[in-house]
Amino acid sequence: MRFPQTFIEDLKRQADIVRIVQDYVALKKAGTNWRAPCPFHKETKPSFNVNPSKEMFFCFGCHKGGTVFNFIMEMERVTFPEAIKIVAEKSGVPLPKMIDDDRFETRKRDSDQVIDLNQWALQWWQDQLQSKAATSVRQYLKQRGLTEETVQTFKLGFAPDSWEALSTHLRQKGATQEQIEQSGLVVKKDEGGSYDRFRGRLIFPVFDTQGKPIAFGGRTLDPDGDPKYLNSPETPAYTKGRHLYGLHLTRDEIRRQGFAILVEGYLDLIVPYQFGVRNLVASLGTALTPEQVKLVGRFARKVLVNYDGDRAGVQAAKRAIETILAEDIEVKVLVLPDNADPDDFIRKHGVSEYNRRRGEAQPHIQFVIDQAVRDRHLNSPADKAAAVEETLPFVRAVRNRIQKREYFDIVMDGLRVQREQRRELWQQVRGGVSTDAVAVQKVFGRAVKPTVAEEKLLGLLLANDELRNIILPKLAPGDYEGLATAAIFRALKELGTAEKEITYESLSEATADNPVAAEILPRILINEPAESFDESLTDAERCLNSIRLERLNQIVDELTQQIAETERAGNIEKLIELQHRHLEVTKERDAVDALLPRGHSIRPA
Ligand SMILES: [Zn+2]
């Protein structure tokens, strides 16, 4: 299937490459070229160039370049013919009739053949599931709560534990060895010949939107079986990441309800479906692709992501959210309690409880914020920078500008980011396509660097065991959690409690992955303070008070800002509470301040 060459060349000339690229990248004019930070690699400087007179783009950073079609292929991850369609649509140019050439015909014939063989295999596997050999499989399905009707609806089957039973059946139906090998139903042997791919497995057929079987998943019934799920390879009928499981059954309900529930596995779809929740699709293990999102986007512009609540599920959900937002589709997230997947949850708590929870699903941004603040201390600037860095991609991915700003404000409020830093971050989010870690760190940069006081205190603690034994018990997490060097203080406390030796090695190990620690540990450890013990103790206490003063000042500032905002919003109750807190912290601050001798604050030596 291809377009006439003359059409492609005409289209390239008619398409305005600057305007089309601008749909994705905020280009700025620079001489004859237009420039922006590159959308294909992480950067803040604009190395990405578009030259309208040459009808080309090129990035000096990652060296990607080409025509408007190459840009769309890269950006939308589509094939050349699909890129032509997109460019034509964006340029308002009607498409000509396509040339059906031999290659297309061959591919279509191959694809139809694979589907024929899949039909035969599926019918046979369905029959096998009713056989005596499959008693334990039927038992398993019953135990998972699946009714006979559901088994029929989803056309589940059973592949017997044999190396050749299916191949033999296909040959009897008239398939050639070549066709059988092309279908992916068998695995080719190096020495020639082949054996059945699915053996001793429960079969879940995957259908295209027209309901044709294009691939299969086979679940092992052996508790030690590996892999748990075995999938079809790519064939002329099946390209990974192009299909969604269950869509042929659920598309109308998705359209009717106006949203799709996205789940992970076969049973996460089948079980809710049996209980009457029918606007689902399953992404099936692999990361959700833009093609899959476009596919579901044909039926609804809202998606509710309902993945497992475990760590892997949350990571997968976050990746899915980004992909969905990029297609300009609204996303909500449903996390079920106790890390339950939809299958488990519905069987345990019933469908009405599932529907109730579904009604309370969070907008994607709230889910992302919750994940970002989990295991982090927002009063630590380093942690806050990391949380912001983790969250901003989900704001940037929002296409609608007004919504983008709303989500941005929600994130900034949720992460309690100061007004000055908000302004800088918004410039980044609004401007470029990619804000990288470095740019975010820079905004928080002033705060992320260790202060002289904390570095000096650490130096004293590391150099002197006796001093450490006095000072460490006095240190509360609140004293150090806000510091750039929090990881080192935390490690010192932990090693102290475990009565482990404090050395460069043990500290490095305990602060692994912390860039600040990696940088300053050697520097601190190499110093041998030449002070007497008494002098060291006085210094250490002074450093500690200086750190406390700094922190309290910061809290006072934050409260002052919150009070101003609350006053504007007219929330009297909250205002009184904040003013009360402000008074308390100010008192505490002044008390610490009084302990520090005037003119003796800690300064660089
Ligand atoms: Zn680049």
Boltz pocket constraint, residues with backbone or C-beta under 6 A from the ligand:
constraints:
  - pocket:
      binder: B
      contacts: [[A, 38], [A, 39], [A, 40], [A, 41], [A, 47], [A, 48], [A, 59], [A, 60], [A, 61], [A, 62], [A, 63], [A, 64]]
      max_distance: 6.0
